[in-house]
Amino acid sequence: MRIALAVEYDGSAFHGWQRQPHCHSVQAELERALSKIACEPIIVHCSGRTDTGVHAAAQIVHFDTQVLRPDRAWTIGVNSHLNRKVSVHWAAVVSDDFHARFRALHRRYRYTILNRPTRPGLFGDKLSWVNQPLNVRAMHSAAQQLLGEHDFSAFRSAACQAKHAVRTMIYLNVSRHGDLVFIDVAANGFLHNMVRILAGCLIRIGKGEQDEHWLGDVLRSGDRRVAAMTAAPDGLCFVQAVYPEHFGIPEFAPVTFAN
């Protein structure tokens, strides 16, 4: 039997998603709690790994088990054993051909910037802070150059292990709501640090340090050294992966991230 979960977490409390021998990870935390409910070892597979400090609104995972439990056990029961920075908010039995990673059509991220002269006192670990005024119109206009299929080598970290850097950018929107600037992005896949490098580039354009055409030049260069510094992880949230409708995985993002 295959079960899918939607998990939200505060990444500031963990050294990323992936289980590691000497670090506290979200995967290890979740597997520990699930194993208590199942009374057997549980291994989970996620829709997209996140780095240290990066959050998730609806990380979709799946695992296999022969243990029969009500859905409530995989949510309320599991949550009773989890660190308070992690919560399962949906669980359901899915077909055996569902796979959290390989069946995803695309993935969504949001990068949030507090744009005001004074630093945040509340929710500081969920925001990036830029004290200089940002030109959001210029940021959004520049971002449209990245739509479609491209080689995103200039937006991947040196530690990236992907076989190639070709990805299809579905949408990339930059918007302002009061003091908050949102960078919303969806693609069929992401490279290591891709969104944070992109955010760093857009921030430079927003500050007026580069013009809008510079982002296209960065893309065509294929050279990470040409791009901006990687933006801080605090403002980055993995919104969720989207799947073919027949799998029955609900889209949490429109509710969680309504503007």
Beta strands, then each sheet from edge to edge (+ up, - down):
strand 1: 2-9
strand 2: 45-46
strand 3: 55-64
strand 4: 86-94
strand 5: 106-115
strand 6: 128-130
strand 7: 148-151
strand 8: 166-177
strand 9: 180-187
strand 10: 236-242
sheet 1: 2+ 3- 1+ 4-
sheet 2: 2+ 3- 10- 5+ 6+
sheet 3: 2+ 3- 10- 5+ 9- 8+ 7-
end
